[in-house]
Amino acid sequence: MTGVLLGALALVAGSAALGIVVNHLSPRRIPLLPTSTETEAGEAPALALPPGLEGVGLAEAKRAFEDQSALFLDARSPDEYEEAHLAGALNLPAYEFDDYFFDLMDPIEEASRIIVYCHGGECSDSIAVAERLVEFGFPEVYVFEGGWRSWLKSEGATEEEGAP
Amino acid sequence: MTRVRSIVGHPAVGAVCRLVVGGIFIFTGYPKLLRPDDVARLVYGYRILHVDMVNLVGITMPWLELVAGLFLVIGIIPRSSALVIAGMLGMFIGAGSLALMRGLEIECGCFFPFMGDSKLGWDLVVRDAILVLLMLQVLIWPSTFLPARRRAAVR
């Protein structure tokens, strides 16, 4: 049995090493530890964005909010959205995308630019929603990598469900 | 009882178990190899691992699936490979069950989106449990079918 265990350990170690080496050489490599593409201090680390998706940092998100040059979409759950969300953002939950998308078609089609966010940099819901929107042909879709947490931390404007 | 044991423990049954499970792991591991970012996101969707861990899993797990599957089929340290695969299946069962009990509606991540991946459900947890039983067969009754080296087959 010891031989079986040792073989299993060697298999795990060898495969992991192989994966790490191939990833290092791959054009699609990702960091071993997620690192943020944000430059603002204190923001959460972000998952690597897939090719074709671009991220925006807190400063860019704030600019877009102040200029009203982008539609903000909240990819978190409806409960979390109702509790509080970025002022003016619409809720398009990642796990109920199909149920919500068609009700939001008009504002999404009218938007010149769309910024999607979820909890924080490590959250993948905003990426999932952004990918679906890109698949549907919306060209200007961005992921707010700092997300809700960095928005709150920077004391950005928020509102609760039903608030103006 | 002895008759049942002799049937379940027959080398041909062991060979079928190895080919089926090894084949599934090769089939599922291969397309994930060059998409570590997508695998990391799928893993993160289970909301179990800390974010610092998901990239490492996305980078290494597909290779472990592929290598263990290949070794199991070819017959290189088949019992060790069966142990590794049973361990992975155990993790999939645990992670999937937790996600389902918490009401998460997520992609399984088993066969990857572009290969027609399906939503995580109890049927997939049961499928993994059946695959664990097949691996137990290999662990208990090592088969010498297709051994890369007969000596290694019993390891």
Boltz contact constraints between the chains, C-beta under 6 A:
constraints:
  - contact:
      token1: [A, 3]
      token2: [B, 155]
      max_distance: 6.0
  - contact:
      token1: [A, 4]
      token2: [B, 79]
      max_distance: 6.0
  - contact:
      token1: [A, 4]
      token2: [B, 80]
      max_distance: 6.0
  - contact:
      token1: [A, 4]
      token2: [B, 83]
      max_distance: 6.0
  - contact:
      token1: [A, 7]
      token2: [B, 77]
      max_distance: 6.0
  - contact:
      token1: [A, 7]
      token2: [B, 80]
      max_distance: 6.0
  - contact:
      token1: [A, 7]
      token2: [B, 155]
      max_distance: 6.0
  - contact:
      token1: [A, 8]
      token2: [B, 80]
      max_distance: 6.0
  - contact:
      token1: [A, 8]
      token2: [B, 83]
      max_distance: 6.0
  - contact:
      token1: [A, 8]
      token2: [B, 84]
      max_distance: 6.0
  - contact:
      token1: [A, 11]
      token2: [B, 80]
      max_distance: 6.0
  - contact:
      token1: [A, 11]
      token2: [B, 84]
      max_distance: 6.0
  - contact:
      token1: [A, 15]
      token2: [B, 63]
      max_distance: 6.0
  - contact:
      token1: [A, 15]
      token2: [B, 64]
      max_distance: 6.0
  - contact:
      token1: [A, 15]
      token2: [B, 67]
      max_distance: 6.0
  - contact:
      token1: [A, 16]
      token2: [B, 60]
      max_distance: 6.0
  - contact:
      token1: [A, 18]
      token2: [B, 63]
      max_distance: 6.0
  - contact:
      token1: [A, 19]
      token2: [B, 59]
      max_distance: 6.0
  - contact:
      token1: [A, 19]
      token2: [B, 60]
      max_distance: 6.0
  - contact:
      token1: [A, 19]
      token2: [B, 63]
      max_distance: 6.0
  - contact:
      token1: [A, 23]
      token2: [B, 36]
      max_distance: 6.0
  - contact:
      token1: [A, 23]
      token2: [B, 59]
      max_distance: 6.0
  - contact:
      token1: [A, 28]
      token2: [B, 34]
      max_distance: 6.0
  - contact:
      token1: [A, 30]
      token2: [B, 36]
      max_distance: 6.0
  - contact:
      token1: [A, 30]
      token2: [B, 37]
      max_distance: 6.0
  - contact:
      token1: [A, 30]
      token2: [B, 55]
      max_distance: 6.0
  - contact:
      token1: [A, 32]
      token2: [B, 55]
      max_distance: 6.0
  - contact:
      token1: [A, 32]
      token2: [B, 56]
      max_distance: 6.0
  - contact:
      token1: [A, 33]
      token2: [B, 52]
      max_distance: 6.0
  - contact:
      token1: [A, 34]
      token2: [B, 51]
      max_distance: 6.0
  - contact:
      token1: [A, 34]
      token2: [B, 55]
      max_distance: 6.0
  - contact:
      token1: [A, 48]
      token2: [B, 37]
      max_distance: 6.0
  - contact:
      token1: [A, 50]
      token2: [B, 37]
      max_distance: 6.0
  - contact:
      token1: [A, 95]
      token2: [B, 105]
      max_distance: 6.0
  - contact:
      token1: [A, 122]
      token2: [B, 51]
      max_distance: 6.0
  - contact:
      token1: [A, 124]
      token2: [B, 41]
      max_distance: 6.0
  - contact:
      token1: [A, 124]
      token2: [B, 44]
      max_distance: 6.0
